[in-house]
Amino acid sequence: MNRNLFRNTLIASTLSLINFTSLNAQNNDILSSISNDMNRFNTVATITKQNEHYQPYIISVFQGKDLEKLGILNLKEALQLVPGVDMATDNVNIQTPIFRGSNSLGYGQSKLFIDDVLVNNLFFDSYSEYLGMPIEMIKRIEVVRGPGSKTNGVNAYAGSIKIITYAEDFKDFESNDKLVFKYGSNKYRMGGFIKKFKTENLDATIDFYYQKDDKKLYAGPDGYATGSMSSVPLGYDNTALSQTGDAPVWNEDYSLGLNLKYKDFSVKGRYLDHTQGSAYGINRSLPQDDDRVKIPNYYLELGYNKDIGNFDVEIKAGVKYDAFDSKAKLAPNGLVYLDAYQYSIDGTINTVNFPDGIYGEHLAKQRTLYQSSYLTYNGLDQHLITAGYRLLKEETIEMTSKLSNWTTGDVALVDYTETYPFFDKNAKRYTQIFSLQDQFQYSDKLHFMYGFNYEKTSYENAGVEPRVSMVYQQNLSNIFKASYSRAHRNPSWQEMFTMNNRERRGSTDLEPEIVDAFELAYIKKFSSNTYLQSNLFYLMNKDQIYNSNGDTVYGNLLDTDIYGAEFEYSGHITAVDKLYLNYTYLTGKSKIKDTGDTTNLTNAAHHLAKGYYIYKLTNDISLSGIVKYVSSKKRFQEDNRGKVPSYTTLDTTLNYKNRKDNYDVTIGIKNIFDEDVSYPSPPDDYVEDYVQEGRTFFVTLRKEF
């Protein structure tokens, strides 16, 4: 029996067994669970804000402790369990979750909050540097799919992700101190801790982790093989310089987080120093092993929250720093290329030989200052009204651009910061956001939420964005939801201010991407922890931003309609297990704005299926498995390659918990059958896409105090 047949037979048999057993579960057990668990569930949900089924959003919640047992290592792996979420990457290995097939080239499609602080970086509008955050640092993950979630005036275009760390602490639900160590494939090693301090008025939490790996992934042929870096009319052909080898995708992280709460005041801060290999190269050329990109992210936020009569006052002010800092070999030895510097000055066309290749150092540091004030009034019966504003000042505070000599081909770096910059050093944007929202409890069964955001920027405005949603609780077991919302994504710094780059050029004339979302959901609850959720969605995306081979300048090139359905089941088969399954179907069409031509939805998987199963072998030992299926993806219209292949992966984990000494050990294997997994590359880039890692192993030791 070959490997694929064995794998498919095993997966099919497992799912059939699960289905058969579930159908034969006793109704008495379900009714008993409802009776015994409902009171505790409501208490916990109220305290920890995780009563997701009654919220006016399409939301999924994952508990950190469950994810630890599953062998989930970090935030990225956790998000891959979310319905409708796929992953994508680029030539610098800036990875991003794709929600429901939305624009895979726009990093800011979703927003990441850590303890209610928005952490998306300014350069890419991404949070790739946080995807490696160890799961042991995370108490809970709440994921809202669609643009319905608004947090203090922040619009999440395709989805929002809230990380709640162990700084969250309540009476009877207190968090423990923790120490964790990990080791795994690719020389992965990690160490970290969580420490809490409490007095009568002060609550402080510190978390720290360090992690590093030496990961390399097969890559090639690189972009030179397609002729994209050649010009026959100008007399140079660099296709012979194409390379195939191992892409340096290693990572190294230091992170220190601090949460302080003193009476009504709070301080939240995090220092993340993230360094990664140059992956597939900034300019389509396979880089050297030690070439690197730094994407640090630091923030500090001060807050004040006070209940005054019927009012709740929340005031925040913060600063965030991030950067793009690259040092790498940008082109191979022997390159013959246009004198780009001279051409930028007067249009003169000369070719230059670079016998030792081209090297470069690029740095752009960004700073974001923000302040928000929100007032919530609960003095009206059945209404909870919130109004406020959020102000932002975003700017580039330092920029450096150094390259090998464009005129002579000498490898020694020349400072082109003033004469041939890669980025606009004067980039700046001001944003004002005003919000009004009312939560209206019409009756015990019917709840409405409606409101709007209004945003004004120093560039193009998104304008007024309304939202209205309804939750109808027929009884404890049947819940219905309906919503309409509009949201936007402002262009990122890269899309607006990149200069003198053959791959991409920015434009300050870009309009925000706009989405109008319509959603319907039905939730059937069998007990406090057993439910079936189904929802339909229709997304009207306008002015989507990307660049093409014909014109590397970013533009609002597409309008895309996406529609589909999601199904999510969470429950158990016996009293000692947990089962979670979800399936997403999506499809749609895109219209090219300049020509009016239409095409089926591209670069998106039409079928996504995920699930996990945890079974307690004994009171101290559990065995779990994770299955993920991602269907094939159609290429962009201008890409003549075949579809991106589908894949199915299976992970398994064994967890041992020593309750006496309060430590546990987790051992796991990921992608057991060594399935080929690839994320799509753009046209004229790496011919065989961005190949991901195959079978790996890990071991984790955790100790709580």
Sequence and secondary structure as in RCSB ss.txt:
>XXXX:A:sequence
MNRNLFRNTLIASTLSLINFTSLNAQNNDILSSISNDMNRFNTVATITKQNEHYQPYIISVFQGKDLEKLGILNL
KEALQLVPGVDMATDNVNIQTPIFRGSNSLGYGQSKLFIDDVLVNNLFFDSYSEYLGMPIEMIKRIEVVRGPGSK
TNGVNAYAGSIKIITYAEDFKDFESNDKLVFKYGSNKYRMGGFIKKFKTENLDATIDFYYQKDDKKLYAGPDGYA
TGSMSSVPLGYDNTALSQTGDAPVWNEDYSLGLNLKYKDFSVKGRYLDHTQGSAYGINRSLPQDDDRVKIPNYYL
ELGYNKDIGNFDVEIKAGVKYDAFDSKAKLAPNGLVYLDAYQYSIDGTINTVNFPDGIYGEHLAKQRTLYQSSYL
TYNGLDQHLITAGYRLLKEETIEMTSKLSNWTTGDVALVDYTETYPFFDKNAKRYTQIFSLQDQFQYSDKLHFMY
GFNYEKTSYENAGVEPRVSMVYQQNLSNIFKASYSRAHRNPSWQEMFTMNNRERRGSTDLEPEIVDAFELAYIKK
FSSNTYLQSNLFYLMNKDQIYNSNGDTVYGNLLDTDIYGAEFEYSGHITAVDKLYLNYTYLTGKSKIKDTGDTTN
LTNAAHHLAKGYYIYKLTNDISLSGIVKYVSSKKRFQEDNRGKVPSYTTLDTTLNYKNRKDNYDVTIGIKNIFDE
DVSYPSPPDDYVEDYVQEGRTFFVTLRKEF
>XXXX:A:secstr
  HHHHHHHHHHHHHHHHHHHHHT  HHHHHHHHHHHHHHHHHHHHHHT  GGGSSS EEEEEHHHHHHHT  BH
HHHHTTSTTEEEE  TT   EEEETT  TT GGGEEEEETTEE   TTTS  GGGTT BGGGEEEEEEEESTT E
ETTEE SSEEEEEEETT  BTTB    EEEEEEETTTEEEEEEEEEEE SSEEEEEEEEEEE   EEEE S GGG
GTTT BTTTTB  GGG   EEEE  EEEEEEEEEEEETTEEEEEEEEEEEEE TT TTSS   TT EEE  EEEE
EEEEEEEETTEEEEEEEEEEEEEEEEEEEEE TTEEEE HHHHHHH    EEEETT EEEEEEEEEEEEEEEEEE
EE  STTEEEEEEEEEEEEEEEEEEEEEE TTT  SSEEE TTTS SB TT EEEEEEEEEEEEEE SSSEEEEE
EEEEEEESSS  EEEEEEEEEEEEETTEEEEEEEEEEEE   HHHHHB S SS B  TT   EEEEEEEEEEEEE
EETTEEEEEEEEEEEEEEEEE  SS  B EEEEEEEEEEEEEEEEE SSTTEEEEEEEEEEEEEEEETTT  EEE
  SSBSEEEEEEEEEESSSSEEEEEEEEEE  B   TT  S  B  EEEEEEEEEEEETTTTEEEEEEEESTT  
  EE   TTS TT EE   SEEEEEEEEE 
